[in-house]
Every structure is written in structure tokens, then in C-alpha cells.
Amino acid sequence: MSMNQGHGGTLDKIKPLSVLLAELNANQLTVGVNDDVVWDLQTIKIGNSISLNVATGEFTLQAGTYELEANFAGITFSNITGGNLVVSWVDSGNSIINKSGARMLPATSTLANSVDSTAKTTLTVTTDTVVKTRCTGANGTCTIVADQSRAIVKKLT
């Protein structure tokens, strides 16, 4: 598998060949390090290059180049001043794909960190490949809010 980073540029202007939008049926409670975000609701699917396992939240991608994007909202942090949660796109071995982490902080945070609640990257695969979103770093836990979180996977080439 080869991986290409892309934030802007040519790949953002390509019309996707396949699209899959996934959401959560309900809030996912007490998410912490090494917990997967389990997308269990497929709301849009165009094409057949992307599939979602709603039991595990894993996406299977056929050969091609993909844009992976997931947006998260977190509430009920267990550490209300120093808590944070990083959720990243990972492969089937739980290796982070292209530094794709999204960071969430509680509104009452005293950390001097910025927040980017979107995990986005591009990925080129040559064989069927499984990817998912996973908490790859945290200080405490939080609840992922269902109606404000979603993942969209687009096949670009």
C-alpha cells in the first residue's frame, strides 16, 4: 500500500467515482485511547468501490486513490481542564495514515493547544484495504456526538 498526503491541490478538484457517507446511530460513550469510532449508519452510498461494516465501523476500499475525511464533536470529557482526544484514520494494523489526526478539547480546557476536529487525508491502495477511525491519543475520555460527527470516503481515481 502506498500513501499520499493531500490537503488541497489537484485531488480536491476531482469528481469522486464513489462516495460513502457514514454516521453514528447514537452517541458513542467514553471513547479513549485505542477505541475505534464505530460508524454504524450508512446514509449515502454511490458506487461500489467502498463498503462499510456497520458492526465494526471499518471501511473496505478497492484499488484506487481515496479522500478520507471524518468530523467529530466531543462532549462530557472526563478531564474538563486538561483533557483531549485525538482520532485518526488508521489501517487494519492500527497504524496512523498520513498524520491524519483530529483533536478535540473540552470547552473548559486550560491547554494551550489548537483544535481541529477534522481528520482528513488521501490514500492510494493497490489491493482491497481496510481503514477505520480510532482514538490514537487522549488524556481522559469523551463522548462522540452522533448528530455532529460523520465520515465521508470518496474514491478519486
C-alpha positions in Angstrom: 0.0 0.0 0.0 1.3 3.5 -0.8 0.0 6.5 0.9 -0.2 10.1 -0.5 -0.9 13.1 1.6 -3.2 15.7 0.2 -4.7 18.8 1.7 -5.8 21.0 -1.1 -4.4 21.0 -4.6 -5.3 18.8 -7.6 -7.0 15.9 -5.8 -9.6 18.2 -4.2 -10.8 19.2 -7.7 -11.5 15.7 -9.0 -15.1 14.5 -9.2 -15.4 11.3 -7.0 -16.1 8.0 -8.7 -17.6 6.5 -5.5 -18.8 8.1 -2.2 -19.8 6.7 1.1 -21.2 8.8 4.0 -21.3 7.2 7.4 -22.7 8.4 10.7 -23.4 7.2 14.2 -26.9 5.9 15.3 -26.3 7.2 18.8 -23.6 9.0 20.8 -20.5 6.8 21.4 -19.8 7.0 25.1 -16.4 7.1 27.0 -14.1 7.0 23.9 -10.5 6.8 24.9 -7.1 5.6 23.7 -7.3 2.6 21.3 -11.1 2.8 21.0 -12.5 2.7 17.4 -15.2 5.1 16.4 -17.8 2.7 15.1 -19.7 4.2 12.2 -22.9 2.1 12.3 -25.2 4.0 9.9 -24.6 4.3 6.1 -26.5 7.3 4.9 -25.2 7.8 1.4 -23.6 5.3 -1.0 -22.8 6.0 -4.6 -20.8 3.3 -6.5 -19.3 0.0 -5.4 -15.7 0.7 -4.6 -16.3 1.5 -0.9 -18.1 -0.7 1.7 -18.8 -0.2 5.4 -19.0 -2.8 8.0 -21.6 -1.3 10.4 -20.7 -3.7 13.1 -17.1 -2.6 13.3 -17.1 0.8 11.6 -14.4 -0.4 9.1 -14.4 0.8 5.5 -13.1 -1.5 2.8 -11.5 0.3 -0.2 -10.9 -1.3 -3.6 -7.7 -0.3 -5.6 -7.5 3.4 -6.3 -6.9 6.8 -4.6 -9.3 8.0 -1.9 -10.0 11.0 0.2 -10.8 10.1 3.8 -12.5 12.7 6.0 -14.1 12.4 9.4 -15.5 15.2 11.5 -16.0 14.8 15.2 -17.7 16.6 18.1 -16.9 15.6 21.7 -18.7 16.3 24.9 -18.6 15.1 28.5 -14.8 15.0 28.8 -13.6 13.1 31.9 -10.8 15.6 32.3 -12.5 19.0 31.9 -9.3 21.2 32.1 -6.5 19.0 30.7 -8.4 16.5 28.6 -8.1 16.0 24.9 -8.8 13.3 22.4 -7.1 12.6 19.1 -8.9 10.5 16.5 -7.1 9.4 13.4 -7.6 7.3 10.2 -5.7 4.0 10.7 -5.2 0.9 8.6 -6.1 -2.7 9.7 -2.9 -2.9 11.8 -3.9 0.4 13.6 -1.1 2.4 12.1 -2.0 6.1 11.6 -2.4 7.0 8.0 -0.5 10.2 7.0 -0.7 12.0 10.3 -4.5 12.3 9.9 -5.5 13.1 13.5 -8.4 15.3 14.6 -8.0 16.9 18.1 -10.9 17.6 20.4 -10.7 19.6 23.7 -13.3 20.4 26.3 -14.7 24.0 26.3 -13.2 24.4 29.7 -9.7 23.3 28.6 -6.7 25.1 30.0 -4.3 23.6 27.5 -2.6 25.9 25.1 -3.5 23.7 22.1 -5.4 24.4 19.0 -8.4 22.3 17.9 -9.0 20.7 14.5 -11.9 18.3 14.8 -11.5 17.0 11.2 -9.3 14.1 10.3 -8.5 14.3 6.5 -6.0 12.6 4.2 -5.7 10.9 0.9 -4.7 7.3 0.4 -3.7 5.3 -2.6 -4.2 1.5 -2.4 -3.4 -1.3 -4.9 -5.5 -4.0 -3.3 -8.6 -4.2 -1.1 -7.7 -2.3 2.1 -9.5 -1.8 5.4 -9.4 1.6 7.1 -11.2 3.0 10.2 -11.1 5.9 12.6 -9.5 5.2 16.0 -8.6 7.2 19.1 -4.8 7.3 18.9 -4.1 9.7 21.7 -6.0 11.0 24.8 -5.9 12.4 28.2 -9.1 11.0 29.6 -12.2 10.1 27.6 -15.2 11.8 26.0 -18.5 11.1 24.2 -18.6 11.4 20.4 -21.8 13.2 19.5 -23.8 11.4 16.9 -25.6 14.2 15.2 -22.4 16.3 14.8 -20.0 13.6 13.7 -19.6 11.9 10.3 -17.2 10.2 8.0 -17.1 10.5 4.2 -14.9 8.4 1.9 -14.5 9.4 -1.7 -12.8 7.4 -4.5 -11.0 9.9 -6.6 -9.2 7.6 -9.2 
